[in-house]
């Protein structure tokens, strides 16, 4: 029996079979990638406008923004963004931002200013202080306004802040809580003095640098999602390194509620090159937690207009959006593939795929989900396989259904922690769990002619003995009949004329 130390709900997964002994609800994507600026922690982004405000406008040098844009364009809801930076990157600063006593030129430090995140972008930030409406007296600090500019354009203004730590607009609290560009440190604790006036010059930040992002920086970035609950889709934009992919898959498997979408190499322009890249992911021990999509797509470039507004684009962002869209429209048990799984904004693939090519990739080692141009539907995802080869979670909806059920059941049974461990508690757990699974079955998430064939729940004295009760453990056994996608539709067509048949498949 495993050792349990922290009180809570623990969900494990047994071997998969046809009847296997999120934040619940809509899945959120997490994108890891490089951007000109922005926080390096996992930051919730509700829409495209918010992304631009925090991370900057689209730039061809940074694929992260395009992934997020196409995620929202393809039906994605809220997502998290993690800006990956080099461990050698430096933050732009301006130490000893001055004020002047009585304007006599003997400047003293008011505070230190630093960019909110690492990178050379911070060298383009300037900060200016101007006097406010309330003058400083010998008893109380007056107010002042901080103006923040990026590349000469004002981006923030913090009016009527003060050095008074008891004031409603204490400068460090206001700026450090709400600014998207700067933070303040070493704020002056000088006593109020009527002789104090503000140095109203603008000062530039400096010494910021980008460094070179390495694989290890992505591996470290994956740890920033440890505090996020719920079902997640992880995408390291454009990264095919074995080190990065393996770390992402292991993170998803350790969480048990996440799934990885792996991009192709954008430069792979033929079938052989795609197979070579795919071979990098073969043999993953947790392959059921990830799927690889290739080749790259020719997509609408939202940063341009006119006939040249086309860009070779990593598909991961759009695919993640499609997964969420499919989940909203149908359920987590529906494969995000087929004629209805069109990629909005896709004009084609970077190289042409024949039906044989699609089949070759789909039967590869590992599987590769590719794209198919369908008249009337556009460019659609035409594959629903994970990297697993032999287990039942070789199907994306099977793995994601298990993830969803584990996450949901954990949340649903959270009420049981610290409750008396007896028949009353077991009965409540049975009712809550069975009710949830019955509803999921009615929505088409499980198979079977009736609910008794679709699932079972056991939480009683048969699996909760005196020994487990003494250890503070409640055991709940849940079995589910999983839905498998129909991949190959075989139609046998017969022509019947005068008693003879001509059969075609």
Number of C-alpha atoms within 10 A of each C-alpha: 4 4 6 11 6 7 10 15 17 16 14 7 12 9 8 17 14 13 15 16 17 22 17 17 15 19 28 24 28 27 28 24 24 23 24 21 24 26 19 20 17 22 19 16 18 14 16 16 12 12 22 15 12 16 19 15 17 20 13 12 10 15 18 28 27 26 27 27 22 30 31 22 18 22 21 28 19 18 24 23 25 25 23 26 26 19 15 14 17 20 20 25 22 20 16 17 22 20 22 18 17 14 13 9 10 10 16 15 15 22 19 17 23 22 29 21 24 25 24 22 22 28 21 17 26 23 22 18 22 17 19 17 11 14 14 20 13 12 10 17 22 23 22 22 20 20 16 23 18 17 12 10 11 13 15 17 16 17 19 18 24 23 22 19 13 8 12 11 18 16 25 18 14 17 20 15 10 11 17 19 22 22 20 22 14 13 16 17 11 13 13 16 16 16 13 20 19 21 20 16 12 15 16 18 22 21 13 21 18 18 15 11 16 14 16 13 16 25 19 13 21 23 13 14 19 10 7 12 15 20 27 28 26 27 27 28 25 22 20 19 14 16 15 19 25 20 18 27 25 18 23 23 20 11 18 23 27 29 29 28 25 28 27 26 20 18 12 18 15 14 17 11 15 21 19 11 19 25 16 17 23 17 13 19 13 18 24 26 30 32 26 25 27 28 30 26 26 19 24 21 21 14 13 12 10 7 7 9 12 19 19 18 27 28 30 31 33 28 30 33 30 28 26 26 23 21 19 16 10 15 21 29 25 22 25 28 24 18 17 15 22 24 26 21 19 23 17 21 22 20 14 14 18 11 8 9 14 20 17 15 22 18 14 17 18 25 27 30 24 23 28 22 20 13 8 7 15 20 24 24 23 23 26 26 29 29 28 24 20 8 12 18 25 23 24 28 26 26 24 27 21 20 25 26 22 21 23 21 21 19 16 16 18 13 14 16 14 10 10 12 17 13 13 12 17 20 14 15 24 20 13 13 22 18 12 14 23 19 13 18 20 13 12 16 23 24 19 16 8 12 19 12 14 23 22 20 18 20 21 20 12 8 13 19 14 11 9 14 14 9 11 15 19 21 19 18 14 20 18 26 22 25 20 19 16 8 14 6 5 7 8 7 11 12 10 10 8 5 6 9 11 9 10 9 7
